[in-house]
Amino acid sequence: MPKAIKLSSRDINFRRFTTGLSVSVCLVGALSCTPPVAIATFAASAETAISAGPAIFADIHHSCARRELDEQRIVAKYPHAGQSQPDDAMPGQSVCASFVPEVKELEHVSSILGSYFRTMQQLAAFDESKVSVQAKEAGESAGTAAILSLNQIDSVAKLSGLITRAFTQHYQRSKLIEFLRAADPHVAVVCQVLESVLSKDYSGLLDEEERAMKRRYQRVSGVDNPATVLLLNRAYSEDLAELQRRRAAANGYAAALEQVRDGHHQLATDAGRLKNKEIALALAPYISRIQTLVAQIQSHP
């Protein structure tokens, strides 16, 4: 039989010290001791919600074009018989042209926000950052459409800079709390930018589009033929339902951004002092609401 190894009192005390130290480290830095699944789930849910944005942003330009088309149907397309109009003078093109760079800017900003949460999810789930080169370079042209204030442009640039740093310095999970705290004010600003565009600008465009659509149908309201009236009523109901669908998708997206912003702030505030189980309980309501809102947005494609 092998001889029992006798430890000196010094060895025993040292082992007790190192064991206690490792337990303390795990309690203080719980994120580096076990995989914080709830954080990874929250980040993945946030990225999924953010990815729904580009399709909604694109409709900002499309809504303007549809409104102008409705106005074109109300006013004669060719007021002077025999005179042709150049292609670039078609109704809606010049009026709506300014929305094209704005849409690209919004898509760009949302891509940075999505890249941030993808990085966060990778750090939490896989203990390392594997950000793509596209995500790393995402912030270089922020602010080109001049729809952002200087403070907003600065937040977009700093959020992009954090992604770049995580990529170039090969961040691991031990950097996650630092990463969250550094990003939190910029995540809040970027989310608020996108929320504001949808709740004010896009909502206003949809209201204008609805008024133009109603005027178009009112012009033919004196039709006596029952079959024609039935077709017009059906067409009006379908057009109105389509508008409501777009409105619902935009409202759901704005609400999801609010949950992303608030959940991220709570995480950045509490992650350093909570254990994984407590973090999971704190994030659960945000994850549930984001996933519900994503389902609602996807049901109104």
Phi, psi and omega in degrees: 000141179292147179288142177292139180273121179267129179260139175287162178300330178293317179296317181297316179296322179295317179296319178299320180296313182292324177296315179297322179296317181295323177295319179297318180299318180294325179288320181285316182246060186303331184295333182269352184267322179223150181297120179281085186300320183298323179294317178298319180294317178299313181296319179294320178295320178297316180297319178299317179296315182296326182294345178281350186295311186307321179296324179287317179299321181301329183286351175299312177291318183297323179296317177299316181295321179294321178297315180296326177294320177296318177296324178297325179288335179281314177266140182305137184293321180238088184295335180246106182301138176088349179258124178271155178249141178295154182302323184283358178256009178301140182305137176096333185293309182288323182294319186265355186300327183294340181283341183298307179293331178294318178298316179298321179296315180296319177298320180295313180297316180293329179293325177294315179299317178296320179296323178299312182290332174293320176297316179299318179295320180295318179296318182288321187270324189241002177064023175196160181257127178233058183286140180289161177298323179299318178292322180299323184262009191298329188269004188293332183247024181297143175089008185291333183269001177057032176260355180254147173285169180299321179295320179291318177299319179297319179294319178298316181295319181289323177295318177296322178296324177295320177298315179300317180296317179299324180287311186284330181263005176053056180305146171237180189301331180299341179267000190297314181297316177301318179298314181298313184293320179294325185276337192306311180297329181282325174299318180299314182295314183295317177299318181294325176301310183292320177300315183296317180300319182286316186283339181248293187295305183294320178299319178295321178296319178295324177296316178297319179298319180295319179296318179295321180296317181294322177297322179298316180288330179294331180293338181247018184287346181272011181292136183262337183295119184302320181296320179293318178300318179298316179295320179294318178298319179294316180296319179298315180298320180293317179295319180293320178296324179295320176297316180295326178297315179296320178298315181297319179296317180294317179296320178296321180294316179298319179295322178295320177298322178297318178293322177298313181298311183292319179296319179296320181295317178297320180295315180296328181283320191255344190300328183287343184241356182255149172281167184303319181297319179291322176298317180299317180294322181291324184274339186307314180298322180293315180300314181298314182292320179298314181295324177295317180293322177299318178299321179294317179297317181290340176279353176236061185292000000 
